[in-house]
Amino acid sequence: MQAMSDDQIEKMKNEATNEVKLVLEKLEKDKPGITEGLATAIGSSVGGAGSLAALGALGVAGYSAAGITSGLAVAGSIVGGGMLAGIGVLAAPVAILGVAGYAITKKVKNAKLAAALGLAIQKLYEIQERLMQNAEYFKDEIAGIKATIDVLTRKKPA
């Protein structure tokens, strides 16, 4: 193998460092944000709208005192209770759809994060392999990449 000049070594070090920074920046951008909260709010809103519609439609139609009390009583009778049980019955879709929205979004985000971590680790292995071809010049860089790969591997969601 031909000896590398100091300029070539420095250029390769800078390229590797910049590539690692780009990989880590991309990975940082892929972190979950407010999406889960938004999905929870949307799911809960849909559940709330359905519950409100059911309340108005069950028993005496409408949202008058008679309509609300009879709607709650009919909803409660589904589980063998009265108006108080009806509140629980009509609140269930709000909770269920809110939790479902959160769970689905979280699962999708974790899958995206796992994919981004996998790509980042693969890219770091590629950089490491290039540097290994000239290992005597890049001992510190290789050690840093190995440490970064270890950290990223531990961050992968289960």
N, CA and C atoms as an extended XYZ file, in Angstrom:
474
Properties=species:S:1:pos:R:3:atomname:S:1:resname:S:1:resid:I:1 pbc="F F F"
N         0.844       -1.183        0.000 N   MET     1
C         0.000        0.000        0.000 CA  MET     1
C         0.886        1.243        0.000 C   MET     1
N         0.493        2.204       -0.786 N   GLN     2
C         1.255        3.434       -0.914 CA  GLN     2
C         0.998        4.329        0.302 C   GLN     2
N         2.066        4.964        0.785 N   ALA     3
C         1.933        5.848        1.940 CA  ALA     3
C         1.085        7.057        1.566 C   ALA     3
N         0.278        7.493        2.521 N   MET     4
C        -0.592        8.647        2.277 CA  MET     4
C         0.101        9.913        2.747 C   MET     4
N        -0.165       10.988        2.022 N   SER     5
C         0.411       12.272        2.421 CA  SER     5
C        -0.404       12.831        3.581 C   SER     5
N         0.160       13.767        4.297 N   ASP     6
C        -0.548       14.403        5.412 CA  ASP     6
C        -1.836       15.066        4.937 C   ASP     6
N        -1.805       15.661        3.739 N   ASP     7
C        -3.011       16.299        3.201 CA  ASP     7
C        -4.107       15.271        2.919 C   ASP     7
N        -3.725       14.109        2.376 N   GLN     8
C        -4.691       13.059        2.100 CA  GLN     8
C        -5.304       12.528        3.396 C   GLN     8
N        -4.462       12.336        4.391 N   ILE     9
C        -4.931       11.851        5.686 CA  ILE     9
C        -5.907       12.848        6.299 C   ILE     9
N        -5.528       14.118        6.286 N   GLU    10
C        -6.382       15.158        6.863 CA  GLU    10
C        -7.709       15.248        6.117 C   GLU    10
N        -7.647       15.137        4.771 N   LYS    11
C        -8.870       15.199        3.972 CA  LYS    11
C        -9.790       14.021        4.318 C   LYS    11
N        -9.222       12.833        4.445 N   MET    12
C       -10.029       11.658        4.769 CA  MET    12
C       -10.618       11.758        6.167 C   MET    12
N        -9.845       12.275        7.112 N   LYS    13
C       -10.358       12.473        8.477 CA  LYS    13
C       -11.542       13.436        8.459 C   LYS    13
N       -11.385       14.553        7.742 N   ASN    14
C       -12.455       15.557        7.678 CA  ASN    14
C       -13.707       14.990        7.012 C   ASN    14
N       -13.531       14.225        5.929 N   GLU    15
C       -14.677       13.626        5.251 CA  GLU    15
C       -15.411       12.667        6.188 C   GLU    15
N       -14.653       11.828        6.882 N   ALA    16
C       -15.270       10.865        7.800 CA  ALA    16
C       -16.000       11.582        8.925 C   ALA    16
N       -15.367       12.609        9.485 N   THR    17
C       -15.989       13.370       10.567 CA  THR    17
C       -17.274       14.034       10.093 C   THR    17
N       -17.242       14.633        8.907 N   ASN    18
C       -18.436       15.295        8.370 CA  ASN    18
C       -19.545       14.289        8.089 C   ASN    18
N       -19.188       13.110        7.563 N   GLU    19
C       -20.198       12.092        7.298 CA  GLU    19
C       -20.849       11.608        8.592 C   GLU    19
N       -20.046       11.409        9.626 N   VAL    20
C       -20.595       10.985       10.918 CA  VAL    20
C       -21.531       12.065       11.458 C   VAL    20
N       -21.126       13.333       11.359 N   LYS    21
C       -21.981       14.435       11.828 CA  LYS    21
C       -23.305       14.461       11.065 C   LYS    21
N       -23.249       14.268        9.747 N   LEU    22
C       -24.474       14.273        8.951 CA  LEU    22
C       -25.401       13.128        9.348 C   LEU    22
N       -24.828       11.955        9.568 N   VAL    23
C       -25.632       10.795        9.982 CA  VAL    23
C       -26.309       11.087       11.320 C   VAL    23
N       -25.553       11.618       12.270 N   LEU    24
C       -26.115       11.894       13.598 CA  LEU    24
C       -27.155       13.010       13.546 C   LEU    24
N       -26.936       14.031       12.701 N   GLU    25
C       -27.926       15.105       12.562 CA  GLU    25
C       -29.223       14.575       11.971 C   GLU    25
N       -29.119       13.721       10.945 N   LYS    26
C       -30.315       13.134       10.345 CA  LYS    26
C       -31.067       12.300       11.373 C   LYS    26
N       -30.320       11.545       12.148 N   LEU    27
C       -30.933       10.717       13.177 CA  LEU    27
C       -31.640       11.585       14.208 C   LEU    27
N       -31.040       12.696       14.576 N   GLU    28
C       -31.624       13.613       15.555 CA  GLU    28
C       -32.945       14.185       15.033 C   GLU    28
N       -33.022       14.451       13.723 N   LYS    29
C       -34.246       14.986       13.133 CA  LYS    29
C       -35.362       13.957       13.118 C   LYS    29
N       -35.022       12.670       13.148 N   ASP    30
C       -36.014       11.608       13.101 CA  ASP    30
C       -36.606       11.283       14.468 C   ASP    30
N       -36.228       12.006       15.505 N   LYS    31
C       -36.765       11.729       16.841 CA  LYS    31
C       -38.254       12.057       16.880 C   LYS    31
N       -38.989       11.330       17.713 N   PRO    32
C       -40.420       11.615       17.836 CA  PRO    32
C       -40.661       13.033       18.369 C   PRO    32
N       -41.718       13.642       17.918 N   GLY    33
C       -42.069       14.989       18.362 CA  GLY    33
C       -43.430       14.989       19.017 C   GLY    33
N       -44.259       15.930       18.608 N   ILE    34
C       -45.580       16.076       19.221 CA  ILE    34
C       -46.628       15.213       18.533 C   ILE    34
N       -46.209       14.404       17.586 N   THR    35
C       -47.154       13.612       16.804 CA  THR    35
C       -48.018       12.714       17.669 C   THR    35
N       -47.420       12.076       18.674 N   GLU    36
C       -48.195       11.175       19.530 CA  GLU    36
C       -49.298       11.935       20.255 C   GLU    36
N       -48.985       13.100       20.753 N   GLY    37
C       -49.986       13.914       21.448 CA  GLY    37
C       -51.108       14.333       20.519 C   GLY    37
N       -50.749       14.696       19.307 N   LEU    38
C       -51.750       15.094       18.324 CA  LEU    38
C       -52.652       13.913       17.973 C   LEU    38
N       -52.065       12.733       17.781 N   ALA    39
C       -52.856       11.540       17.475 CA  ALA    39
C       -53.794       11.204       18.632 C   ALA    39
N       -53.311       11.371       19.862 N   THR    40
C       -54.152       11.126       21.037 CA  THR    40
C       -55.329       12.101       21.049 C   THR    40
N       -55.051       13.366       20.779 N   ALA    41
C       -56.113       14.377       20.767 CA  ALA    41
C       -57.133       14.103       19.667 C   ALA    41
N       -56.658       13.718       18.495 N   ILE    42
C       -57.585       13.430       17.397 CA  ILE    42
C       -58.435       12.209       17.727 C   ILE    42
N       -57.799       11.151       18.223 N   GLY    43
C       -58.559        9.955       18.600 CA  GLY    43
C       -59.595       10.260       19.661 C   GLY    43
N       -59.206       11.027       20.660 N   SER    44
C       -60.141       11.393       21.729 CA  SER    44
C       -61.275       12.269       21.189 C   SER    44
N       -60.949       13.166       20.277 N   SER    45
C       -61.982       14.031       19.693 CA  SER    45
C       -62.998       13.222       18.901 C   SER    45
N       -62.512       12.265       18.126 N   VAL    46
C       -63.418       11.405       17.369 CA  VAL    46
C       -64.314       10.617       18.333 C   VAL    46
N       -63.696       10.063       19.381 N   GLY    47
C       -64.471        9.335       20.385 CA  GLY    47
C       -65.487       10.232       21.067 C   GLY    47
N       -65.073       11.461       21.381 N   GLY    48
C       -65.983       12.419       22.018 CA  GLY    48
C       -67.151       12.793       21.131 C   GLY    48
N       -66.874       12.988       19.841 N   ALA    49
C       -67.945       13.334       18.899 CA  ALA    49
C       -68.942       12.178       18.785 C   ALA    49
N       -68.406       10.952       18.725 N   GLY    50
C       -69.291        9.784       18.659 CA  GLY    50
C       -70.132        9.644       19.909 C   GLY    50
N       -69.516        9.865       21.058 N   SER    51
C       -70.244        9.765       22.324 CA  SER    51
C       -71.322       10.833       22.429 C   SER    51
N       -70.991       12.041       21.989 N   LEU    52
C       -71.971       13.133       22.032 CA  LEU    52
C       -73.145       12.824       21.107 C   LEU    52
N       -72.845       12.297       19.926 N   ALA    53
C       -73.913       11.932       18.995 CA  ALA    53
C       -74.781       10.829       19.583 C   ALA    53
N       -74.129        9.845       20.206 N   ALA    54
C       -74.890        8.752       20.824 CA  ALA    54
C       -75.765        9.269       21.955 C   ALA    54
N       -75.220       10.182       22.750 N   LEU    55
C       -75.995       10.748       23.862 CA  LEU    55
C       -77.251       11.435       23.348 C   LEU    55
N       -77.119       12.183       22.271 N   GLY    56
C       -78.274       12.885       21.719 CA  GLY    56
C       -79.275       11.962       21.057 C   GLY    56
N       -78.799       10.818       20.551 N   ALA    57
C       -79.682        9.913       19.811 CA  ALA    57
C       -80.368        8.883       20.715 C   ALA    57
N       -79.726        8.523       21.815 N   LEU    58
C       -80.303        7.516       22.714 CA  LEU    58
C       -81.423        8.135       23.549 C   LEU    58
N       -82.413        7.364       23.863 N   GLY    59
C       -83.518        7.861       24.708 CA  GLY    59
C       -84.303        8.933       23.979 C   GLY    59
N       -84.693        9.956       24.717 N   VAL    60
C       -85.413       11.084       24.116 CA  VAL    60
C       -84.405       11.859       23.271 C   VAL    60
N       -84.737       12.097       22.018 N   ALA    61
C       -83.807       12.760       21.103 CA  ALA    61
C       -83.511       14.183       21.555 C   ALA    61
N       -82.251       14.596       21.401 N   GLY    62
C       -81.870       15.971       21.704 CA  GLY    62
C       -81.002       16.082       22.940 C   GLY    62
N       -80.679       17.332       23.255 N   TYR    63
C       -79.761       17.608       24.367 CA  TYR    63
C       -80.446       18.401       25.484 C   TYR    63
N       -81.740       18.243       25.588 N   SER    64
C       -82.466       18.864       26.701 CA  SER    64
C       -82.197       18.030       27.945 C   SER    64
N       -82.674       18.475       29.077 N   ALA    65
C       -82.480       17.717       30.315 CA  ALA    65
C       -83.060       16.314       30.175 C   ALA    65
N       -84.223       16.223       29.581 N   ALA    66
C       -84.854       14.915       29.388 CA  ALA    66
C       -84.031       14.064       28.415 C   ALA    66
N       -83.526       14.680       27.373 N   GLY    67
C       -82.727       13.969       26.373 CA  GLY    67
C       -81.420       13.442       26.955 C   GLY    67
N       -80.753       14.283       27.743 N   ILE    68
C       -79.471       13.874       28.340 CA  ILE    68
C       -79.683       12.778       29.375 C   ILE    68
N       -80.645       12.961       30.283 N   THR    69
C       -80.845       11.950       31.323 CA  THR    69
C       -81.309       10.624       30.737 C   THR    69
N       -82.205       10.676       29.771 N   SER    70
C       -82.662        9.410       29.178 CA  SER    70
C       -81.542        8.789       28.332 C   SER    70
N       -80.731        9.600       27.662 N   GLY    71
C       -79.599        9.089       26.884 CA  GLY    71
C       -78.573        8.409       27.774 C   GLY    71
N       -78.272        9.024       28.928 N   LEU    72
C       -77.335        8.411       29.880 CA  LEU    72
C       -77.901        7.113       30.443 C   LEU    72
N       -79.208        7.110       30.733 N   ALA    73
C       -79.834        5.908       31.289 CA  ALA    73
C       -79.809        4.755       30.278 C   ALA    73
N       -80.100        5.055       29.021 N   VAL    74
C       -80.079        4.015       27.987 CA  VAL    74
C       -78.647        3.512       27.785 C   VAL    74
N       -77.682        4.429       27.749 N   ALA    75
C       -76.273        4.017       27.592 CA  ALA    75
C       -75.836        3.166       28.782 C   ALA    75
N       -76.255        3.532       29.980 N   GLY    76
C       -75.919        2.766       31.175 CA  GLY    76
C       -76.562        1.402       31.191 C   GLY    76
N       -77.743        1.306       30.601 N   SER    77
C       -78.429        0.012       30.589 CA  SER    77
C       -77.688       -1.014       29.729 C   SER    77
N       -76.807       -0.563       28.873 N   ILE    78
C       -76.008       -1.482       28.049 CA  ILE    78
C       -75.157       -2.382       28.938 C   ILE    78
N       -74.673       -1.831       30.059 N   VAL    79
C       -73.840       -2.608       30.984 CA  VAL    79
C       -74.604       -2.960       32.262 C   VAL    79
N       -75.905       -2.772       32.242 N   GLY    80
C       -76.720       -3.144       33.405 CA  GLY    80
C       -76.739       -2.096       34.491 C   GLY    80
N       -76.524       -0.841       34.150 N   GLY    81
C       -76.528        0.222       35.146 CA  GLY    81
C       -77.489        1.325       34.762 C   GLY    81
N       -77.324        2.452       35.421 N   GLY    82
C       -78.183        3.596       35.168 CA  GLY    82
C       -77.417        4.733       34.531 C   GLY    82
N       -77.798        5.946       34.921 N   MET    83
C       -77.191        7.139       34.328 CA  MET    83
C       -75.691        7.222       34.618 C   MET    83
N       -75.290        6.887       35.832 N   LEU    84
C       -73.863        6.959       36.190 CA  LEU    84
C       -73.044        6.000       35.327 C   LEU    84
N       -73.553        4.790       35.135 N   ALA    85
C       -72.869        3.828       34.267 CA  ALA    85
C       -72.861        4.341       32.830 C   ALA    85
N       -73.910        5.063       32.450 N   GLY    86
C       -73.983        5.650       31.105 CA  GLY    86
C       -72.848        6.624       30.842 C   GLY    86
N       -72.460        7.354       31.886 N   ILE    87
C       -71.314        8.275       31.724 CA  ILE    87
C       -70.074        7.477       31.365 C   ILE    87
N       -69.860        6.372       32.056 N   GLY    88
C       -68.699        5.515       31.762 CA  GLY    88
C       -68.766        4.929       30.365 C   GLY    88
N       -69.960        4.467       29.977 N   VAL    89
C       -70.140        3.884       28.642 CA  VAL    89
C       -69.831        4.930       27.570 C   VAL    89
N       -70.315        6.132       27.748 N   LEU    90
C       -70.096        7.174       26.742 CA  LEU    90
C       -68.683        7.757       26.806 C   LEU    90
N       -68.011        7.607       27.942 N   ALA    91
C       -66.627        8.081       28.043 CA  ALA    91
C       -65.636        7.066       27.480 C   ALA    91
N       -66.034        5.806       27.414 N   ALA    92
C       -65.128        4.743       26.952 CA  ALA    92
C       -64.572        4.999       25.547 C   ALA    92
N       -65.393        5.399       24.570 N   PRO    93
C       -64.823        5.640       23.235 CA  PRO    93
C       -63.765        6.752       23.228 C   PRO    93
N       -63.947        7.738       24.078 N   VAL    94
C       -62.964        8.822       24.162 CA  VAL    94
C       -61.618        8.258       24.610 C   VAL    94
N       -61.647        7.475       25.682 N   ALA    95
C       -60.404        6.899       26.210 CA  ALA    95
C       -59.811        5.877       25.247 C   ALA    95
N       -60.648        4.996       24.731 N   ILE    96
C       -60.154        3.925       23.856 CA  ILE    96
C       -59.533        4.498       22.584 C   ILE    96
N       -60.221        5.426       21.941 N   LEU    97
C       -59.688        5.990       20.699 CA  LEU    97
C       -58.467        6.882       20.960 C   LEU    97
N       -58.432        7.542       22.098 N   GLY    98
C       -57.245        8.333       22.452 CA  GLY    98
C       -56.030        7.446       22.652 C   GLY    98
N       -56.195        6.374       23.403 N   VAL    99
C       -55.091        5.426       23.639 CA  VAL    99
C       -54.687        4.752       22.332 C   VAL    99
N       -55.652        4.379       21.511 N   ALA   100
C       -55.344        3.734       20.236 CA  ALA   100
C       -54.555        4.679       19.328 C   ALA   100
N       -54.966        5.943       19.270 N   GLY   101
C       -54.237        6.919       18.456 CA  GLY   101
C       -52.792        7.060       18.910 C   GLY   101
N       -52.605        7.126       20.215 N   TYR   102
C       -51.242        7.231       20.763 CA  TYR   102
C       -50.433        5.980       20.430 C   TYR   102
N       -51.017        4.810       20.675 N   ALA   103
C       -50.285        3.547       20.490 CA  ALA   103
C       -49.876        3.340       19.037 C   ALA   103
N       -50.782        3.608       18.121 N   ILE   104
C       -50.472        3.424       16.703 CA  ILE   104
C       -49.372        4.384       16.266 C   ILE   104
N       -49.491        5.634       16.649 N   THR   105
C       -48.486        6.622       16.266 CA  THR   105
C       -47.140        6.304       16.887 C   THR   105
N       -47.129        5.882       18.134 N   LYS   106
C       -45.880        5.530       18.805 CA  LYS   106
C       -45.206        4.349       18.107 C   LYS   106
N       -46.009        3.368       17.712 N   LYS   107
C       -45.455        2.195       17.024 CA  LYS   107
C       -44.828        2.608       15.687 C   LYS   107
N       -45.511        3.448       14.944 N   VAL   108
C       -44.978        3.922       13.664 CA  VAL   108
C       -43.694        4.718       13.882 C   VAL   108
N       -43.693        5.593       14.886 N   LYS   109
C       -42.501        6.389       15.189 CA  LYS   109
C       -41.336        5.493       15.586 C   LYS   109
N       -41.595        4.476       16.413 N   ASN   110
C       -40.527        3.556       16.822 CA  ASN   110
C       -39.967        2.796       15.627 C   ASN   110
N       -40.843        2.420       14.698 N   ALA   111
C       -40.373        1.717       13.502 CA  ALA   111
C       -39.484        2.639       12.667 C   ALA   111
N       -39.896        3.903       12.537 N   LYS   112
C       -39.080        4.866       11.779 CA  LYS   112
C       -37.748        5.109       12.484 C   LYS   112
N       -37.784        5.229       13.805 N   LEU   113
C       -36.557        5.455       14.563 CA  LEU   113
C       -35.626        4.253       14.436 C   LEU   113
N       -36.177        3.054       14.515 N   ALA   114
C       -35.351        1.847       14.367 CA  ALA   114
C       -34.716        1.794       12.982 C   ALA   114
N       -35.478        2.161       11.957 N   ALA   115
C       -34.938        2.176       10.598 CA  ALA   115
C       -33.844        3.229       10.463 C   ALA   115
N       -34.078        4.412       11.027 N   ALA   116
C       -33.069        5.475       10.959 CA  ALA   116
C       -31.802        5.073       11.705 C   ALA   116
N       -31.970        4.438       12.867 N   LEU   117
C       -30.800        3.960       13.610 CA  LEU   117
C       -30.046        2.900       12.816 C   LEU   117
N       -30.779        2.000       12.188 N   GLY   118
C       -30.148        0.963       11.380 CA  GLY   118
C       -29.342        1.558       10.241 C   GLY   118
N       -29.919        2.551        9.559 N   LEU   119
C       -29.198        3.209        8.469 CA  LEU   119
C       -27.972        3.957        8.979 C   LEU   119
N       -28.126        4.623       10.125 N   ALA   120
C       -26.999        5.363       10.696 CA  ALA   120
C       -25.867        4.407       11.061 C   ALA   120
N       -26.212        3.287       11.675 N   ILE   121
C       -25.187        2.310       12.063 CA  ILE   121
C       -24.511        1.737       10.822 C   ILE   121
N       -25.299        1.430        9.787 N   GLN   122
C       -24.714        0.899        8.551 CA  GLN   122
C       -23.754        1.911        7.933 C   GLN   122
N       -24.158        3.177        7.899 N   LYS   123
C       -23.293        4.230        7.333 CA  LYS   123
C       -22.001        4.337        8.134 C   LYS   123
N       -22.122        4.262        9.456 N   LEU   124
C       -20.923        4.340       10.294 CA  LEU   124
C       -20.008        3.142       10.062 C   LEU   124
N       -20.583        1.965        9.849 N   TYR   125
C       -19.766        0.795        9.525 CA  TYR   125
C       -19.024        0.996        8.201 C   TYR   125
N       -19.706        1.602        7.223 N   GLU   126
C       -19.059        1.878        5.933 CA  GLU   126
C       -17.885        2.837        6.100 C   GLU   126
N       -18.084        3.887        6.889 N   ILE   127
C       -16.997        4.850        7.143 CA  ILE   127
C       -15.864        4.150        7.876 C   ILE   127
N       -16.230        3.353        8.862 N   GLN   128
C       -15.225        2.627        9.641 CA  GLN   128
C       -14.412        1.706        8.728 C   GLN   128
N       -15.082        1.016        7.815 N   GLU   129
C       -14.390        0.106        6.900 CA  GLU   129
C       -13.389        0.869        6.028 C   GLU   129
N       -13.813        2.033        5.526 N   ARG   130
C       -12.892        2.860        4.723 CA  ARG   130
C       -11.671        3.257        5.531 C   ARG   130
N       -11.925        3.630        6.789 N   LEU   131
C       -10.811        4.058        7.637 CA  LEU   131
C        -9.917        2.882        8.014 C   LEU   131
N       -10.525        1.701        8.163 N   MET   132
C        -9.739        0.522        8.542 CA  MET   132
C        -8.698        0.170        7.475 C   MET   132
N        -8.981        0.534        6.235 N   GLN   133
C        -8.029        0.267        5.166 CA  GLN   133
C        -6.726        1.036        5.398 C   GLN   133
N        -6.799        2.081        6.181 N   ASN   134
C        -5.627        2.884        6.533 CA  ASN   134
C        -5.580        3.037        8.057 C   ASN   134
N        -5.728        1.917        8.750 N   ALA   135
C        -5.939        1.901       10.197 CA  ALA   135
C        -4.873        2.660       10.976 C   ALA   135
N        -3.633        2.543       10.579 N   GLU   136
C        -2.584        3.195       11.365 CA  GLU   136
C        -2.749        4.712       11.408 C   GLU   136
N        -3.392        5.288       10.407 N   TYR   137
C        -3.585        6.736       10.366 CA  TYR   137
C        -4.837        7.186       11.118 C   TYR   137
N        -5.771        6.266       11.327 N   PHE   138
C        -7.094        6.658       11.811 CA  PHE   138
C        -7.525        5.942       13.088 C   PHE   138
N        -6.605        5.618       13.954 N   LYS   139
C        -6.943        4.880       15.183 CA  LYS   139
C        -7.985        5.614       16.023 C   LYS   139
N        -7.794        6.909       16.228 N   ASP   140
C        -8.728        7.684       17.054 CA  ASP   140
C       -10.116        7.755       16.425 C   ASP   140
N       -10.168        7.983       15.104 N   GLU   141
C       -11.449        8.081       14.420 CA  GLU   141
C       -12.197        6.753       14.491 C   GLU   141
N       -11.467        5.641       14.298 N   ILE   142
C       -12.094        4.320       14.347 CA  ILE   142
C       -12.648        4.043       15.743 C   ILE   142
N       -11.886        4.394       16.761 N   ALA   143
C       -12.358        4.199       18.140 CA  ALA   143
C       -13.616        5.030       18.397 C   ALA   143
N       -13.646        6.265       17.901 N   GLY   144
C       -14.822        7.121       18.077 CA  GLY   144
C       -16.048        6.564       17.375 C   GLY   144
N       -15.849        6.029       16.175 N   ILE   145
C       -16.968        5.456       15.432 CA  ILE   145
C       -17.490        4.212       16.145 C   ILE   145
N       -16.585        3.370       16.648 N   LYS   146
C       -17.021        2.177       17.385 CA  LYS   146
C       -17.854        2.578       18.602 C   LYS   146
N       -17.414        3.607       19.308 N   ALA   147
C       -18.158        4.070       20.481 CA  ALA   147
C       -19.533        4.600       20.076 C   ALA   147
N       -19.599        5.347       18.975 N   THR   148
C       -20.873        5.879       18.502 CA  THR   148
C       -21.809        4.754       18.088 C   THR   148
N       -21.285        3.745       17.403 N   ILE   149
C       -22.106        2.596       17.003 CA  ILE   149
C       -22.668        1.903       18.242 C   ILE   149
N       -21.843        1.727       19.274 N   ASP   150
C       -22.313        1.100       20.508 CA  ASP   150
C       -23.454        1.890       21.130 C   ASP   150
N       -23.317        3.222       21.179 N   VAL   151
C       -24.351        4.075       21.764 CA  VAL   151
C       -25.638        3.977       20.950 C   VAL   151
N       -25.528        4.051       19.620 N   LEU   152
C       -26.720        3.997       18.768 CA  LEU   152
C       -27.397        2.640       18.847 C   LEU   152
N       -26.620        1.583       18.934 N   THR   153
C       -27.186        0.239       19.032 CA  THR   153
C       -28.017        0.101       20.310 C   THR   153
N       -27.578        0.718       21.392 N   ARG   154
C       -28.333        0.653       22.658 CA  ARG   154
C       -29.591        1.497       22.618 C   ARG   154
N       -29.674        2.488       21.718 N   LYS   155
C       -30.842        3.369       21.637 CA  LYS   155
C       -31.975        2.777       20.819 C   LYS   155
N       -31.728        1.675       20.107 N   LYS   156
C       -32.778        1.099       19.261 CA  LYS   156
C       -33.965        0.709       20.125 C   LYS   156
N       -35.172        1.125       19.694 N   PRO   157
C       -36.366        0.722       20.450 CA  PRO   157
C       -36.589       -0.781       20.320 C   PRO   157
N       -37.150       -1.348       21.367 N   ALA   158
C       -37.399       -2.809       21.373 CA  ALA   158
C       -38.567       -3.164       20.508 C   ALA   158
